[in-house]
Amino acid sequence: MPRHASKIERQRLLMQKLEKDPFLTDEELAEIFGVSIPTIRFDRAELGVAQYRERIKKVARSAIDSEKSAHAAPMGELLDLNLCKDGLSVFEPDDTMTFPDSNIVRSCFIYSFAEALAVAVIGASAALVDVANIKYKQPVAAGSKLVAKSEVVRIKDNEYIVWVKIKYRMAEIFRSKFILSAVD
């Protein structure tokens, strides 16, 4: 088979592999195809396939968007996501989320932000909250920029324990421990 034909075939198979598993690194792909890492990078560039980190962000954004549409809950902006490990997100509640005649954000929006990040970090298309242990530590005003950090602390079968801590100006305003069951 001429070299040009094998390159075309390799690129076709590369696209198939990445469609099935966008989390494959250049190193893993090079090993799979028996070529150098620069060859994989060149193939990706020719095909317009993003680098590993950008592919991860795209998958995470897709999960977030599907979660948003499914629950219409505030998700904020996902800054970092390491599936089944940890995640980081920011959220700025607005005055439509406050109690009447008050600037204080209703707790359901803070909870929804935390729960959505917990579900996103486990990477499940659907998950149920079996148990939620939550603590609101101080009220939040509309317009406050909230930063949430999630951490998966245990995985057993389809059950995940996820901590989510939300801070405003470096002070913790909310924390939660979710026990989630993935429903895939």
C-alpha positions as CSV (number, residue, x, y, z in Angstrom):
1,M,0.0,0.0,0.0
2,P,1.5,3.4,-0.9
3,R,2.5,5.7,1.9
4,H,-0.1,8.3,1.0
5,A,-2.9,5.7,1.2
6,S,-1.8,4.5,4.6
7,K,-1.8,8.1,5.8
8,I,-5.3,8.6,4.6
9,E,-6.4,5.4,6.2
10,R,-4.6,6.3,9.5
11,Q,-6.3,9.7,9.6
12,R,-9.7,8.0,9.0
13,L,-9.1,5.6,11.8
14,L,-7.8,8.4,14.0
15,M,-11.1,10.3,13.6
16,Q,-13.0,7.1,14.5
17,K,-10.9,6.5,17.6
18,L,-11.3,10.1,18.8
19,E,-15.1,10.0,18.2
20,K,-15.4,6.9,20.4
21,D,-12.9,8.2,23.0
22,P,-12.0,11.9,22.9
23,F,-9.8,11.4,26.0
24,L,-7.0,9.6,24.1
25,T,-3.7,11.5,24.4
26,D,-1.3,12.0,21.5
27,E,1.0,9.5,23.2
28,E,-1.7,6.8,23.3
29,L,-2.6,7.5,19.7
30,A,1.0,7.2,18.6
31,E,1.3,3.9,20.3
32,I,-2.0,2.6,18.8
33,F,-1.0,3.6,15.3
34,G,2.7,2.8,15.6
35,V,3.8,6.2,14.6
36,S,5.6,9.1,16.3
37,I,3.8,11.7,18.5
38,P,4.7,14.5,16.0
39,T,3.0,12.4,13.2
40,I,-0.2,12.2,15.3
41,R,0.0,16.0,16.0
42,F,0.5,16.6,12.3
43,D,-2.5,14.4,11.4
44,R,-4.7,16.2,14.0
45,A,-3.6,19.6,12.6
46,E,-4.5,18.5,9.1
47,L,-7.9,17.1,10.2
48,G,-8.6,20.2,12.4
49,V,-8.8,18.1,15.6
50,A,-8.1,20.0,18.8
51,Q,-5.4,19.2,21.3
52,Y,-6.2,16.9,24.2
53,R,-7.0,19.7,26.7
54,E,-9.4,21.4,24.2
55,R,-11.1,18.1,23.5
56,I,-11.7,17.6,27.2
57,K,-13.1,21.1,27.5
58,K,-15.5,20.4,24.6
59,V,-16.7,17.2,26.1
60,A,-17.2,18.9,29.5
61,R,-19.0,21.8,27.9
62,S,-21.3,19.4,26.1
63,A,-22.1,17.6,29.4
64,I,-22.7,21.0,31.0
65,D,-25.0,22.1,28.1
66,S,-27.0,18.9,28.3
67,E,-27.3,19.2,32.0
68,K,-28.4,22.8,31.6
69,S,-31.1,22.0,29.2
70,A,-32.3,19.0,31.2
71,H,-32.7,20.8,34.5
72,A,-32.6,24.5,33.6
73,A,-30.4,25.0,36.6
74,P,-27.7,27.6,36.8
75,M,-24.4,26.0,35.9
76,G,-22.0,28.8,35.8
77,E,-18.9,28.7,33.6
78,L,-16.8,25.5,33.8
79,L,-13.2,26.4,34.2
80,D,-11.6,23.0,34.6
81,L,-12.8,19.4,34.7
82,N,-10.9,16.2,35.3
83,L,-13.5,13.5,35.0
84,C,-13.9,11.4,38.1
85,K,-11.4,13.6,39.9
86,D,-12.2,17.2,40.3
87,G,-13.7,20.3,38.7
88,L,-13.9,24.1,39.0
89,S,-16.7,26.4,38.0
90,V,-17.8,30.0,38.5
91,F,-21.3,31.3,38.8
92,E,-22.7,34.8,39.2
93,P,-26.3,34.7,40.4
94,D,-28.5,37.7,39.2
95,D,-31.4,39.5,40.8
96,T,-33.9,37.2,39.2
97,M,-32.7,34.5,41.6
98,T,-33.3,36.5,44.8
99,F,-36.1,36.6,47.4
100,P,-38.7,39.2,46.7
101,D,-37.7,42.7,48.0
102,S,-34.2,41.4,48.8
103,N,-30.8,41.1,47.2
104,I,-30.2,37.7,48.9
105,V,-30.0,34.7,46.4
106,R,-32.4,31.9,47.1
107,S,-30.7,28.7,48.4
108,C,-32.1,26.5,45.7
109,F,-29.9,28.2,43.1
110,I,-26.8,27.7,45.2
111,Y,-27.7,24.0,45.7
112,S,-28.4,23.6,41.9
113,F,-25.0,25.1,41.0
114,A,-23.3,22.6,43.4
115,E,-25.3,19.6,42.3
116,A,-24.8,20.3,38.6
117,L,-21.0,20.5,39.1
118,A,-21.1,17.2,41.1
119,V,-23.0,15.5,38.3
120,A,-20.7,17.0,35.6
121,V,-17.5,15.8,37.4
122,I,-18.6,12.2,37.4
123,G,-19.2,12.3,33.7
124,A,-22.6,10.6,33.8
125,S,-25.3,11.4,31.3
126,A,-27.7,11.1,34.2
127,A,-27.3,10.8,37.9
128,L,-29.5,10.7,40.9
129,V,-28.7,12.3,44.3
130,D,-29.1,9.5,46.8
131,V,-27.9,11.6,49.7
132,A,-27.0,15.3,50.0
133,N,-25.4,16.7,53.2
134,I,-25.4,20.5,52.7
135,K,-24.5,23.5,54.8
136,Y,-25.2,27.1,53.9
137,K,-22.6,29.1,55.8
138,Q,-23.6,32.7,54.9
139,P,-26.1,34.5,52.6
140,V,-25.1,35.5,49.1
141,A,-26.1,38.7,47.3
142,A,-27.0,38.9,43.6
143,G,-24.0,39.8,41.5
144,S,-21.5,37.9,43.7
145,K,-19.0,35.8,41.8
146,L,-19.1,32.3,43.3
147,V,-16.3,29.8,42.8
148,A,-17.1,26.1,43.2
149,K,-14.6,23.3,43.5
150,S,-15.6,19.7,43.3
151,E,-13.7,16.6,44.3
152,V,-14.6,12.9,43.8
153,V,-13.6,11.2,47.0
154,R,-14.9,7.7,46.3
155,I,-16.2,5.6,43.4
156,K,-17.7,2.2,44.0
157,D,-19.6,0.6,41.1
158,N,-22.0,3.3,39.9
159,E,-22.0,5.2,43.2
160,Y,-19.9,8.4,43.6
161,I,-19.2,10.5,46.7
162,V,-18.5,14.1,45.6
163,W,-17.6,17.1,47.8
164,V,-18.5,20.5,46.4
165,K,-17.3,23.7,48.2
166,I,-18.4,27.1,47.1
167,K,-16.5,30.3,48.0
168,Y,-17.1,34.0,47.7
169,R,-14.0,36.2,48.0
170,M,-12.0,33.2,49.4
171,A,-14.6,32.6,52.2
172,E,-16.5,29.3,52.1
173,I,-20.3,30.1,51.8
174,F,-21.6,26.6,51.0
175,R,-20.4,23.0,51.2
176,S,-21.9,19.7,50.3
177,K,-21.3,16.0,50.2
178,F,-23.3,14.3,47.5
179,I,-23.7,10.6,47.1
180,L,-24.7,10.1,43.5
181,S,-25.8,7.1,41.5
182,A,-25.0,7.2,37.8
183,V,-27.9,6.1,35.6
184,D,-26.4,5.2,32.2
